[in-house]
Amino acid sequence: MIRSTKTVLLASAASFSLLAAATGIYAQQGQTLPSDTTSVGALSSSLAVDLRTEISRLDTEIADARGIASQFEGGVLGIMSDLNTQTLSLTRSLLESRLVAEEGGTPVQIIVPVTQPDPALAAEIEQEMVRQQEIIDTAQAEVNAAGGLMAMVAMTSLQTEKVTMAQLRQAMLRARYGIAYPDMGAQPQSVSAESRSVTQPSDTTNQNNTDQENAVDRTKYAWSDPDHPEIDYSKQIFSTLDSQDFEISGWWGIQYSRADIDDSPQIFAINVSDYGGIYQTDNPSLIVACFEQEPRVVFNTDSFILTEIRSNNIPVTMRIDSDEAVQINWSKLTDNSGAGLFGKAAEDMIRDLRDAKKVFLRLAERNGETHSITIDLAGSTKVFEEVAQTCKFSLIELTSNDYKAIQTMLNAGGFDVGAPDGIWGRGSRRALMAYQAQSGLEETGVPDQATLRTMGM
């Protein structure tokens, strides 16, 4: 249950506030509609009842989520409840807009977001929702039975599962009713009515605006990383990360915390170089983190994906810089939003990316649909080094003979390791920490670059 909680945090920590802003009515990019506008007409009574039932159910869940958020403001539970509230609120806004747009009796014309309904997919997602409700019921029973710290852990798991259910409902409503979620690729379309007209800007106005934008130094923001002036820090995502106390390094947002279970230091870093914007349906990201002393690398598609039920693995195609593409198995995330590597596999991946400029990732769903991302790794040096320090592993690929050589040098310098055996255990970490303390280095017990350089290796 704890891994489930942290996985969703990885998947959503930097995007939950973006959902709240995405409540407008916009045309879905790439969809061919019967006409430029959809006339308001009479809505079938059965569909109206269905939409009102969904809205009523959402109102109840939103009230419940807000109650939890008010009780645990500022903590992990508060964050999860805020995410749940805003996901549910976005869904409610779109449902209500669809109902109003099609049920009103006025001669207003409004652009309604439409996609092709897929009843078969909706039915499949509904089956997944039934299974998810069983998980929620089990999590609720654990909350009721637990006490003290374990009750808090159980409550966090419960809120995580509710967020997953809210995301499943979004996917189901999209498939059942053909409701498109806001997309950055399509510009906001103005509502047209007999009493309203829109004057389009002239080419001259557009050119003047462009000139003014180009004249602005895009790095002069409080959150800008001066080491990367090539990055446009005027993007909305950076402002959002800054408002949530993320530190910016290149294309990365970095957040620090303490583990609820043991107060160990944690670090969460999200790369947003492939973000399209707040109105884009999916904003995929790469996440590198250390949670509860476990390193993690996550490809978050920001979309519900269909996977093989009997397998916990997802094949991911990866290409680092100009190297040949390779395919490796990643673990699927519990909320079906992507895939991740954990523990030793994550350490190896971080080492592979340490000196890279970019990485391309692609995973395929069960139905053949693919999700791809190209990540600009600018600013990753700070991220990788701090994740390695927090999770206490070396960014250098060390063999057993390398460890034995380090142990031998520590013994020779008076830092007792015991018999050198090439296994980096507690005794070796204690000895190296003593050496690091004497040398004025950070006491990590990890043979990192700075430590090995000081040792003359």
C-alpha positions as CSV (number, residue, x, y, z in Angstrom):
1,M,0.0,0.0,0.0
2,I,2.9,2.4,0.7
3,R,4.4,2.0,-2.7
4,S,1.0,2.7,-4.2
5,T,0.9,6.0,-2.3
6,K,4.3,7.1,-3.3
7,T,3.8,6.1,-7.0
8,V,0.8,8.4,-7.3
9,L,2.7,11.2,-5.6
10,L,5.3,10.8,-8.3
11,A,2.8,10.8,-11.0
12,S,0.9,13.9,-9.8
13,A,2.8,16.1,-7.4
14,A,3.7,18.8,-10.0
15,S,0.5,18.7,-12.0
16,F,-2.3,18.7,-9.5
17,S,-2.7,22.5,-9.4
18,L,-2.7,22.6,-13.2
19,L,-6.0,20.7,-13.3
20,A,-7.8,23.4,-11.4
21,A,-7.0,25.9,-14.1
22,A,-8.2,23.7,-17.0
23,T,-11.9,24.4,-16.7
24,G,-12.7,26.2,-19.9
25,I,-14.5,24.9,-22.9
26,Y,-12.2,24.3,-25.9
27,A,-12.3,22.4,-29.1
28,Q,-10.4,19.1,-29.1
29,Q,-7.4,19.2,-31.4
30,G,-7.4,16.8,-34.3
31,Q,-11.1,16.1,-34.2
32,T,-13.3,16.5,-37.2
33,L,-16.7,18.0,-36.1
34,P,-19.8,18.1,-38.3
35,S,-19.6,21.9,-38.3
36,D,-17.7,24.8,-36.7
37,T,-20.3,25.1,-34.0
38,T,-22.8,22.7,-32.4
39,S,-26.3,24.2,-32.0
40,V,-27.9,24.0,-28.7
41,G,-30.9,21.7,-28.9
42,A,-33.0,19.4,-26.8
43,L,-31.0,16.8,-24.9
44,S,-32.5,13.4,-24.5
45,S,-34.1,13.0,-21.1
46,S,-32.1,9.8,-20.3
47,L,-28.8,11.4,-21.1
48,A,-29.7,14.5,-19.1
49,V,-30.5,12.2,-16.1
50,D,-27.2,10.4,-16.5
51,L,-25.2,13.6,-16.6
52,R,-27.1,15.0,-13.5
53,T,-26.5,11.8,-11.6
54,E,-22.8,11.9,-12.4
55,I,-22.7,15.6,-11.3
56,S,-24.5,14.8,-8.0
57,R,-22.1,11.9,-7.3
58,L,-19.1,14.2,-8.0
59,D,-20.5,16.9,-5.6
60,T,-20.6,14.3,-2.8
61,E,-17.0,13.2,-3.5
62,I,-15.7,16.7,-3.8
63,A,-17.2,17.6,-0.4
64,D,-15.6,14.5,1.1
65,A,-12.2,15.3,-0.4
66,R,-12.4,19.0,0.7
67,G,-13.2,17.8,4.3
68,I,-10.0,15.6,4.3
69,A,-7.9,18.4,2.8
70,S,-9.0,20.9,5.5
71,Q,-8.1,18.4,8.3
72,F,-4.6,17.7,6.9
73,E,-3.6,21.0,5.3
74,G,0.0,21.1,4.2
75,G,0.9,17.4,4.6
76,V,0.9,14.5,2.2
77,L,-2.8,13.8,3.0
78,G,-3.6,17.4,2.2
79,I,-1.8,17.2,-1.1
80,M,-3.5,14.0,-2.1
81,S,-6.9,15.4,-1.1
82,D,-6.3,18.6,-3.1
83,L,-5.3,16.5,-6.1
84,N,-8.5,14.5,-5.7
85,T,-10.6,17.6,-5.3
86,Q,-9.2,19.3,-8.4
87,T,-9.5,16.2,-10.5
88,L,-13.1,15.8,-9.5
89,S,-13.8,19.5,-10.0
90,L,-12.4,19.5,-13.5
91,T,-14.6,16.5,-14.4
92,R,-17.7,18.2,-12.9
93,S,-17.0,21.4,-14.8
94,L,-16.8,19.7,-18.1
95,L,-20.0,17.6,-17.4
96,E,-21.9,20.7,-16.3
97,S,-20.7,22.6,-19.4
98,R,-21.8,19.8,-21.7
99,L,-25.2,19.7,-20.0
100,V,-25.8,23.4,-20.1
101,A,-24.6,23.7,-23.7
102,E,-26.9,21.0,-25.0
103,E,-29.9,21.4,-22.8
104,G,-30.4,25.2,-22.9
105,G,-33.3,26.5,-25.0
106,T,-31.6,29.7,-26.2
107,P,-30.3,30.3,-29.7
108,V,-26.8,30.5,-28.4
109,Q,-24.1,28.6,-30.4
110,I,-21.2,27.2,-28.4
111,I,-18.2,25.1,-29.4
112,V,-18.6,21.9,-27.4
113,P,-15.6,19.6,-26.9
114,V,-16.4,16.4,-28.7
115,T,-14.5,13.2,-29.3
116,Q,-15.7,9.9,-30.8
117,P,-17.5,7.9,-28.1
118,D,-16.1,4.4,-27.5
119,P,-18.7,2.3,-25.7
120,A,-16.5,-0.8,-25.6
121,L,-13.6,1.1,-24.0
122,A,-16.1,2.8,-21.5
123,A,-17.3,-0.7,-20.5
124,E,-13.8,-1.9,-20.0
125,I,-12.9,1.1,-17.9
126,E,-16.1,0.6,-15.8
127,Q,-14.9,-3.0,-15.0
128,E,-11.6,-1.5,-13.9
129,M,-13.6,1.0,-11.7
130,V,-15.4,-1.9,-10.1
131,R,-12.1,-3.5,-9.2
132,Q,-10.8,-0.1,-8.0
133,Q,-13.9,0.3,-5.7
134,E,-13.0,-3.0,-4.1
135,I,-9.5,-1.6,-3.5
136,I,-11.0,1.5,-2.0
137,D,-13.3,-0.5,0.3
138,T,-10.3,-2.6,1.5
139,A,-8.3,0.6,2.1
140,Q,-11.2,2.1,4.1
141,A,-11.4,-1.0,6.2
142,E,-7.7,-0.7,7.0
143,V,-8.2,3.0,8.0
144,N,-11.1,1.9,10.3
145,A,-9.0,-0.8,11.9
146,A,-5.7,1.1,12.3
147,G,-4.5,3.5,14.9
148,G,-1.7,6.0,15.5
149,L,0.9,6.3,12.8
150,M,-0.4,3.3,10.9
151,A,-3.8,5.1,10.6
152,M,-2.1,8.0,8.9
153,V,-0.3,5.6,6.5
154,A,-3.6,3.8,5.8
155,M,-5.4,7.1,5.2
156,T,-2.8,8.2,2.7
157,S,-3.3,5.0,0.8
158,L,-7.0,5.5,0.8
159,Q,-6.7,9.0,-0.6
160,T,-4.3,7.6,-3.3
161,E,-6.8,5.0,-4.4
162,K,-9.6,7.7,-4.5
163,V,-7.4,9.8,-6.8
164,T,-7.0,6.8,-9.1
165,M,-10.8,6.3,-9.1
166,A,-11.2,10.0,-10.1
167,Q,-8.8,9.5,-13.0
168,L,-10.6,6.3,-14.1
169,R,-13.9,8.2,-14.1
170,Q,-12.4,10.9,-16.3
171,A,-11.3,8.2,-18.8
172,M,-14.7,6.5,-18.6
173,L,-16.7,9.7,-19.2
174,R,-14.5,10.6,-22.1
175,A,-15.2,7.2,-23.7
176,R,-18.9,7.1,-22.9
177,Y,-20.1,10.6,-23.7
178,G,-17.3,11.8,-26.1
179,I,-16.3,14.6,-23.8
180,A,-12.9,15.9,-24.7
181,Y,-10.6,17.3,-22.0
182,P,-8.9,20.6,-22.6
183,D,-6.0,20.5,-25.1
184,M,-3.2,23.0,-25.5
185,G,-2.9,22.3,-29.2
186,A,-6.3,23.9,-29.8
187,Q,-6.5,27.6,-29.0
188,P,-9.5,28.8,-26.9
189,Q,-12.5,29.3,-29.1
190,S,-14.8,32.2,-28.3
191,V,-18.4,31.5,-27.5
192,S,-20.6,33.1,-30.2
193,A,-24.0,34.6,-29.8
194,E,-26.2,37.2,-31.4
195,S,-25.3,39.6,-28.7
196,R,-21.5,38.9,-28.8
197,S,-18.9,39.4,-31.4
198,V,-15.1,38.9,-31.5
199,T,-12.7,41.1,-33.3
200,Q,-9.7,39.2,-34.5
201,P,-6.3,40.9,-34.0
202,S,-4.7,42.3,-37.1
203,D,-1.4,41.0,-38.5
204,T,0.2,44.2,-37.3
205,T,-1.0,43.7,-33.8
206,N,0.3,40.1,-33.8
207,Q,3.7,41.2,-35.1
208,N,3.9,43.9,-32.4
209,N,3.0,41.4,-29.7
210,T,5.7,39.0,-31.0
211,D,8.3,41.7,-31.0
212,Q,7.5,42.7,-27.4
213,E,7.7,39.0,-26.3
214,N,11.1,38.6,-28.0
215,A,12.3,41.8,-26.3
216,V,11.7,40.3,-22.8
217,D,14.5,38.5,-21.1
218,R,12.8,35.1,-20.4
219,T,15.4,34.2,-17.8
220,K,14.6,37.1,-15.5
221,Y,12.1,35.3,-13.2
222,A,12.6,34.5,-9.5
223,W,12.7,30.8,-10.4
224,S,15.0,31.0,-13.4
225,D,18.2,28.9,-13.4
226,P,20.9,31.3,-14.5
227,D,23.0,28.3,-15.7
228,H,20.4,27.6,-18.4
229,P,19.5,30.9,-20.2
230,E,18.5,28.9,-23.3
231,I,15.3,27.7,-21.5
232,D,12.1,29.7,-21.7
233,Y,11.3,30.2,-18.0
234,S,8.1,32.2,-18.8
235,K,6.3,28.9,-19.4
236,Q,3.4,28.4,-17.0
237,I,4.7,25.1,-15.6
238,F,7.7,26.9,-14.0
239,S,5.5,29.4,-12.3
240,T,3.4,26.5,-11.0
241,L,6.4,24.6,-9.7
242,D,7.8,27.7,-8.0
243,S,4.4,28.3,-6.3
244,Q,4.7,24.7,-4.9
245,D,8.2,25.3,-3.5
246,F,10.1,23.4,-6.1
247,E,13.7,24.5,-6.8
248,I,14.4,24.8,-10.5
249,S,17.5,23.2,-12.1
250,G,17.4,23.4,-15.9
251,W,14.3,21.6,-17.0
252,W,13.8,20.0,-13.6
253,G,11.7,21.0,-10.6
254,I,13.1,19.6,-7.3
255,Q,11.3,19.2,-4.0
256,Y,12.6,18.0,-0.7
257,S,10.7,16.3,2.1
258,R,11.0,13.8,5.0
259,A,9.5,10.3,4.9
260,D,6.5,9.9,7.1
261,I,7.6,6.5,8.2
262,D,11.1,7.2,9.5
263,D,11.9,10.9,8.8
264,S,14.6,10.0,6.3
265,P,15.4,12.7,3.7
266,Q,13.5,12.4,0.4
267,I,13.9,14.1,-2.9
268,F,11.4,14.3,-5.8
269,A,12.5,15.7,-9.2
270,I,10.3,16.1,-12.3
271,N,11.5,17.0,-15.8
272,V,9.0,19.1,-17.7
273,S,10.8,19.7,-21.0
274,D,8.1,17.8,-22.9
275,Y,5.2,19.6,-21.2
276,G,2.8,21.2,-23.7
277,G,0.8,23.5,-21.4
278,I,-2.0,23.6,-18.9
279,Y,-4.7,23.0,-21.5
280,Q,-3.0,20.0,-23.1
281,T,-4.8,16.7,-22.5
282,D,-1.6,14.8,-21.5
283,N,1.6,16.3,-20.2
284,P,4.1,13.4,-19.9
285,S,7.2,13.7,-17.7
286,L,10.2,11.9,-16.4
287,I,10.6,11.7,-12.6
288,V,13.7,10.8,-10.6
289,A,13.3,10.4,-6.9
290,C,14.4,8.9,-3.6
291,F,11.5,7.9,-1.4
292,E,12.0,6.0,1.9
293,Q,15.6,5.4,0.9
294,E,14.6,3.8,-2.4
295,P,15.7,5.3,-5.8
296,R,13.0,5.6,-8.4
297,V,12.8,6.5,-12.1
298,V,9.3,7.0,-13.5
299,F,7.9,7.6,-17.0
300,N,4.6,9.3,-16.2
301,T,2.4,9.4,-19.4
302,D,-0.2,11.5,-17.6
303,S,-2.8,9.3,-19.1
304,F,-4.7,6.1,-18.2
305,I,-3.0,3.2,-20.1
306,L,-4.3,-0.3,-20.8
307,T,-1.8,-3.0,-19.7
308,E,-1.6,-6.8,-19.6
309,I,-3.5,-7.8,-16.4
310,R,-1.4,-10.8,-15.7
311,S,1.9,-9.0,-16.0
312,N,3.5,-6.3,-13.8
313,N,6.0,-5.3,-16.6
314,I,5.7,-2.9,-19.5
315,P,8.3,-3.0,-22.4
316,V,9.8,0.5,-22.8
317,T,11.9,1.5,-25.8
318,M,14.7,3.8,-24.8
319,R,17.3,5.8,-26.8
320,I,20.0,7.8,-25.0
321,D,21.4,10.6,-27.1
322,S,22.4,9.1,-30.5
323,D,22.9,5.5,-29.2
324,E,21.0,2.6,-30.6
325,A,17.5,2.2,-29.2
326,V,17.0,-0.7,-26.8
327,Q,14.0,-2.2,-25.2
328,I,13.8,-3.1,-21.5
329,N,11.0,-4.0,-19.1
330,W,9.8,-1.5,-16.6
331,S,7.3,-2.0,-13.8
332,K,3.8,-0.7,-14.4
333,L,2.5,1.9,-12.0
334,T,-0.4,0.9,-9.7
335,D,-2.5,3.8,-11.1
336,N,-1.9,2.7,-14.7
337,S,-0.4,6.1,-15.6
338,G,3.0,4.8,-16.8
339,A,6.0,2.7,-15.9
340,G,8.9,2.9,-13.4
341,L,12.2,1.5,-12.3
342,F,12.9,0.9,-8.6
343,G,15.9,0.1,-6.4
344,K,19.0,-1.3,-8.2
345,A,17.3,-0.9,-11.7
346,A,16.7,2.8,-11.0
347,E,20.3,3.2,-9.8
348,D,21.6,1.7,-13.1
349,M,19.3,3.9,-15.2
350,I,20.5,7.1,-13.4
351,R,24.1,6.1,-14.0
352,D,23.3,5.6,-17.7
353,L,21.7,9.0,-17.9
354,R,24.4,10.8,-15.9
355,D,26.4,12.2,-18.9
356,A,23.5,12.2,-21.4
357,K,22.0,15.3,-23.1
358,K,18.6,13.8,-23.9
359,V,16.6,10.5,-23.7
360,F,13.7,9.2,-25.7
361,L,11.2,6.8,-24.1
362,R,8.2,5.0,-25.7
363,L,5.8,2.5,-24.1
364,A,2.9,0.7,-25.9
365,E,-0.5,-0.1,-24.4
366,R,-2.2,-3.5,-24.8
367,N,-4.3,-2.0,-27.7
368,G,-1.2,-0.9,-29.6
369,E,-1.5,2.8,-28.7
370,T,1.9,4.3,-27.9
371,H,3.1,7.0,-25.5
372,S,6.4,8.8,-26.3
373,I,8.5,11.4,-24.6
374,T,11.8,13.2,-25.5
375,I,13.4,14.6,-22.4
376,D,16.0,17.4,-22.4
377,L,18.3,16.5,-19.5
378,A,19.6,20.0,-18.9
379,G,20.1,20.5,-15.2
380,S,20.2,16.8,-14.4
381,T,23.7,16.9,-12.8
382,K,22.3,18.4,-9.6
383,V,19.3,16.1,-9.7
384,F,21.2,12.9,-10.1
385,E,23.9,13.8,-7.5
386,E,21.3,14.7,-4.9
387,V,19.2,11.6,-5.5
388,A,22.3,9.4,-5.3
389,Q,23.4,11.1,-2.0
390,T,19.9,10.9,-0.5
391,C,19.5,7.2,-1.4
392,K,23.2,6.5,-0.6
393,F,24.5,5.0,-3.9
394,S,27.4,5.9,-6.1
395,L,26.9,7.4,-9.6
396,I,30.1,5.6,-10.5
397,E,29.9,2.1,-11.8
398,L,32.0,0.2,-9.3
399,T,33.0,-3.5,-9.4
400,S,33.7,-5.8,-6.5
401,N,37.5,-5.2,-7.1
402,D,36.9,-1.5,-7.0
403,Y,35.2,-1.7,-3.6
404,K,38.0,-4.0,-2.4
405,A,40.6,-1.4,-3.4
406,I,38.7,1.3,-1.6
407,Q,38.4,-0.8,1.5
408,T,42.2,-1.5,1.4
409,M,43.0,2.2,1.2
410,L,40.7,3.0,4.1
411,N,42.4,0.3,6.3
412,A,45.8,1.7,5.3
413,G,44.7,5.2,6.3
414,G,43.6,4.0,9.8
415,F,39.8,3.7,9.0
416,D,39.0,0.2,10.0
417,V,36.9,-1.7,7.5
418,G,37.9,-5.2,8.4
419,A,39.0,-7.7,5.9
420,P,38.6,-6.2,2.4
421,D,36.0,-8.4,0.6
422,G,34.6,-6.2,-2.1
423,I,31.2,-6.0,-0.4
424,W,30.1,-2.5,0.6
425,G,28.3,-3.1,3.9
426,R,27.8,-1.2,7.2
427,G,31.4,-1.4,8.3
428,S,32.6,0.0,5.0
429,R,30.1,2.8,5.1
430,R,31.1,3.7,8.7
431,A,34.8,3.8,7.8
432,L,34.2,5.9,4.8
433,M,32.0,8.3,6.7
434,A,34.8,8.8,9.2
435,Y,37.2,9.5,6.4
436,Q,34.8,11.9,4.8
437,A,34.3,13.8,8.1
438,Q,38.1,14.1,8.5
439,S,38.4,15.3,4.9
440,G,35.6,17.9,5.2
441,L,33.3,16.0,2.8
442,E,29.6,15.3,3.2
443,E,29.3,12.2,5.4
444,T,27.3,9.9,3.1
445,G,29.3,6.6,3.4
446,V,29.0,6.5,-0.4
447,P,32.2,6.4,-2.6
448,D,31.2,9.3,-4.8
449,Q,33.3,11.3,-7.2
450,A,34.4,13.9,-4.7
451,T,35.4,11.3,-2.2
452,L,37.4,9.1,-4.6
453,R,39.1,12.2,-6.0
454,T,40.2,13.1,-2.5
455,M,41.5,9.6,-2.0
456,G,43.6,10.0,-5.2
457,M,41.6,7.4,-7.1
